[in-house]
Amino acid sequence: MPSSDLMRSSISKLLSFSCLGFVLALLAVAPAVLASSAQTPAQKPDQKNDSSGDQQGPTETLKVNVKVVQLFFNVKDKKGALIPNLTKDDFEIFEDGKPQTIKYFSAESNLPLTLGILIDSSGSQQNVLDMEKQVGGSFLSQILRDKDEAFVISFDIDTELLQDYTNDVHRLKAALNKAKINVDHASGGIPGIGGGPIPNRNPAGTVLYDAVYLSSHDMLAKEIGRKAMILLTDGQDEGSKLKIKDAIEAAQKSDSIVYVLLCADRGSYFSMGMSYNGEGEMRKLTEQTGGRVINVGNKFEKLKEAFDQIANELRSQHNIGYTSTNDKLDGSYRKLEIKSKQSYKIQSRAGYYATSHEGN
């Protein structure tokens, strides 16, 4: 055999042995690689990043496929004044009575705000609607920043979206001004009982609970971050298809804080022989979602002061996040409690639903 053919034969054998060695090496390490891959999805975030320590705000933790519970809340002293400059070490958090480990904390939240304004245009609001429009418009000018958005809904015998999400305050004010009392006194209609010029196949009065549900389920549930609803109403529901518990559950599932500015002329109810229980139901709604009821009656200055208080609270929210020790995403309701080690008052939602989709 010529020397050149002999050399080519030797090189060919050498390459064959090398390839065989490489394949055998791959077969040797393959089980370890497969085992490592199989363990990765089950690895807990805490085990993966134990050395990283606590975070001072939402970070990559939010991208991990586990249930991260996020809470926005206010801290107040005994006189109701907001308390600033606190740290995560000032708080303890419990889910269904079991302590949880705080993963991130922020003393003030600058996250974008999504806001829903729900304005009652039933007959009972005849004397306060113009005031609500004026002060509500000023509030929107004061609270909205570049990354914030808001929408406007009116409700009486039906619910109407007057303005979809926008950052344009002029459009939001114009939407508020579209709200009209749905009562035609000449037709003999009773204010707030559907006696208006708009055809109504299912006579009702003030579908307040339906409006809260639709705002929560159809609007806010699709958004992320800080979310709040402000209701301008007397709190009296007359004819919703849904109950107050349905409205509360929808608001909780959308992670929305609900404030109610109670504009109620209770004397008009009693003079018409009607009972009034609006305030009690509104307190249930706000206490479960982390907001509160502010009683303003028909006073312009009280309404303005109430809007100022809400603006301050939304700008002074603390933000806590934790990964629940109960990792079952079974849709069950979990009770939440944030405790202040200094015995400050905590204004926060009362619980959440452990569902598999983001945003609780």
N, C-alpha and C positions, 0 to 999 in steps of 0.2 A: 504493500500500500504506500502511495506517495506520502511524503512528510506532510504536505498541506492537508490531504484527506485525513491523516491520522490526527492532526491538530484539531480539525473541525469536529471529528468524532469525540475527542477528549473534552472539548468545550461543551458539546451537546450533552454529554453524560454529566458534566459538572453542573450545568444549568438544571438538568432534570433532578439531580439530588437536591439542589438548592430549593427548587419549587416544592419538592416533596417535604423538605424540612420546614418550609414556611407554612404549608398546609397543616402539618402535624402540630406546629406551634399554635396555629389558630384554634385547632381542635382542643388543645390543652387548656387554653384560656377561655374558650367560649362559655363553658358552664358558669364560670365566675362572673362574666359579663352579663349573661342572662339573669343570673341570680340578683345582681346589683340592679338591673333594670326593673325586675319584678318588685323590688323593695321600694323603689323611688316613689310611686304614687301613694304608698301607705305611710311614708315618712311624715311626721308631724312638723309643722313650721317651727315649733319650740325646739325640737331636736336638731333641726337644720341650722338654726341661727341662735343657739344658746349664748354665744359669745358676743352677740350684737348688742345686748342690753335693751332697755325700754326705749321706745321711740317717742319723740316729742311731736307727733303728728302722723297722719296716715302715710305709710310708705309702701314698699313692695308687699307688705303683709296683705294688703287688700286684693292682690292679684292671685293669692294662693286659694286653691279650691277648698276652702273651709268656711265656716260660718263666723264672720266678723260682725260683732254687734257694735254699733256706733250710737252714742248718745250725746245730744246737745242739751245743755241745761243751764239754769241760772242759779246763783248763790246769793242769798240775801241775809241781812241781819234781822234782829227781832223787830226793827222798825220798818222793814221792807226795803232798805237801801241795798243796792247791788254791791257785792264784795269783789274787788279785783285782785290781781297779783297772787293768786293761789297756785299751788303745785299739785302734782298727782299724789304726793305724800300726804296731802290734806284730806284725802278721800278714801273711802272703801266702797266697793261695789258688790252687790249680791244678786244672784239670779235664782229664783225659787228658794231663797234663804241660804244658798250656798255661796261662799266667797269666791270671787273671780280675780284673776290677775290682770291688772291694767297694763295694756300693751303700748298705748300711746295716749298722750294728753296734750291739750292746748289750752292755755289760760283764756285766750280770746280767739274766736273763730272768724277768719277773714274769707272763709269759703263762700262761693257765690250763693245767693239767696234766691229761691223760687217762691213766689208769693201769690196767693189767691185772695182776691177781694170778693166777698159774697155779700150782696146788698139786697135787703128785703124790700120789695116794692109792692107789698100787699097793702090793703086799705088801712091797716092799723098804723102804717108809717107815714100817713098823709102829712102830718105836721112836722116831721123830722127829716124827710127825704132830702130836701134841698140842703139842709145843714150837713147831712152825711156826705153828700156829693162834694161840697166845698171843702170840708175838713179832710175827707178821704183823698182828694186830689192833692192837697198840700202835703199830706203824709207821704204819698208816693214820690213827690218831688224831693222830699227830705231823705227817704230811706233807700231808694234805688241807686245803685252804683253801676259802673260800666258792665260788669259781668252778671248782674242780676236781671231777672225777668219776672213779669207778673201777668196775671190774666184777671178778667172781671166777669162775674156771673151775677145775674139778677134772678130772683125767684119770687113767685106769688102763687098763682094756680098752676104754674109750670116753671121750668128752669130754662134759662136762656144764657148762652155764652155771648156776652156783649163784645168781648175782646180776647182773642187768643194770646198766647205768649208773645210778649214784646218788651223791649227795654225803653220804648218811646213813651215818655210820660204824657206827652200831648195826646197820643192815641188812647192812653189809659184814662185820662181825664174826660176825653170825649165819650168814651164808653160809659163811664159813670153817669154822665149827663143824659145818656139815652134811657136810663132807668126811669120808668113812669109808673105811677100808681094804677093798678089794673082794677079800677072801680068806676062804674058809671052810676053816679048817685041818681041821675034822672030816671034810670031804668028800675030803680027800686032795689038795686043790689046792696047787700050788706057788706060793708068794708071788711076785707079779709076772709070773706066766705065765697069768693069766686063770682061776685055779682059785678062783672065788668064787661066791656065791649068785646073781649077776645073770646071766640067760640071755645067751649070746653066740654068735650064729650064725657069726661069723668069729673063732675063737679067736686072741687076741693077748695081748700082755703090757701094756706101758706105751706108749701111743700119744702119745709126747711130741712128735714132729715134726708129727703131725696137729693136736695141740692148739695149737702155735705158729702153724701155718698158719691155722687157723680163727680164732684170736684176732686175727691180723694182717689177714686178708682180709675176714672177716665183721664184725669189730668196729672195729678201729683205723683201717682204710683209709678209713672213712667220716667220720672226725673230722679236724679241722684243729688246727694249733698243736703244742704239745709233747706227745709221746706216748712212753710207756715201758711195757715189760713186765718183771715180776719173776717168775722161775721158781724155785719151791721144789721141788727134785728132786735125784736122784742123777745125772741126766744120761743114764741108760741107757734107750735106746728098744728095745722088744721087740714089733715087729709093726705099726708105722705103715704105712699105705698109701703115704705120701709119704716122700721122702728128706730128709736134712739140707739139701741144696741147695735143695729146694723151700721148706722152712721159712725159710731165710735169704733167699731171693728175696722171699717174701711179706712178711717183716718189713721188708726194704729198701723195697719198693714202698709200704708203709704209713708209711714214715718213722719207724719206731719204734725206740727204743733198747732193747736187751735186756740185762737183768742176770740172772745165774744164781747163786743161793745153793745151792752144792753140798752137799747133805746126804747123804753117801754112806758107808755102812758096807761098805767094800770086802772086808773079811774074810768077810762072809756070802756074797758071790759066789764067792770062791775055795773056801770050805768046801762049797759046793754044786756045785763043778766047773764054774762058769761064768766066763767071761772078763768083764773090765770095761774099757770104753773110753769111758765117758760124759764124762769131763772133756775129752778131746781134741775131741770133737764140739761140746761146749758152748763151748769157746774159739773155734772157728770161727764159731759163731753170734754171740757177743758182740763179737768183734773186727770183724766185718763191719758191725755195727749201731751201734757206738759205746759199747757197755756193757763189762762185764767179768765174769769168773767170780770169785766169792769162796768159798773152800773153808772150810766151817764144821763139817764132820763131824757129830757129834751133840752138840755143845757149846752149851748155852744162851747163854752169854756171847758166844761167837763169832758166833752168829746175831744177837744183839742188836746187837753192834758192826757187823756187816755191814749191817744195816738202817740204822743211824745213818750209815754212810759213804754209802750210796745217797741218803739224805735230803739230806745236805750237798751231794752232787754235783748232784742235781736242782735245788737252790736256788741253785747257783753256776754255772749254765750260761751260757756266752757264746752270742751269736746273731749269725751272719753271713749276709748275703744278697747275691746277685749275679745278674746276667742273663748266661746262658751265651753265649760267643762262637759256639758251635755251636747255631744256632736250629732244627735239625731235630728235630721231635718224632716220632722213628721207633721209639721203644720200646727203643732200644739202651742198654746199660749204660755209664755214664760213671764212671771212677775219680776220686776226689776226694782231695785232700791239702791240709791246712792246715799251714803252717809258721810256727813262732814265730821271730822274729828274735833272741830271747834264748836259743834252743835249749831252751825248755821242752817238756815232753811234752804232746802234744795227744791227747785221747781223743775221737774223732769217728768217725762212720760212714765206711766205705771207698768208698762210691759211691752212685749213684742210677740209676733207670731214667727215661729221657727220654720220658715218655708225655704225651699231650695233656690228660689230666684233671688237675684241681688236686690239689695234695698229692703230686705226682710219681707 
